[in-house]
Amino acid sequence: MNSSPYARKSHQSSASQTIFCPNCGGDAQRNYRSQIVRTECVHCDYVMAFNLSTATVLEAYHPGIML
């Protein structure tokens, strides 16, 4: 068994932080879970989920942005 303090743990950990929403500038929540980063804004309904290991957008909704 590896006793290194840097060894990968078997359980999933998560963290979150409050950031400025890239869509409206309001407070948004960014959640980190494993290799997935998910950003959500309750003010404008912005959502972005991104896989860090594959550099892939998993889910995106940008109200007010016409594509």
ABEGO torsion letter per residue (X at the ends): XBABAABBBABBBBBBBBBBBAAAGBBBBBBBBEABBBBBBAAAGBBBBBBAAAGBBABBBBBGBBX
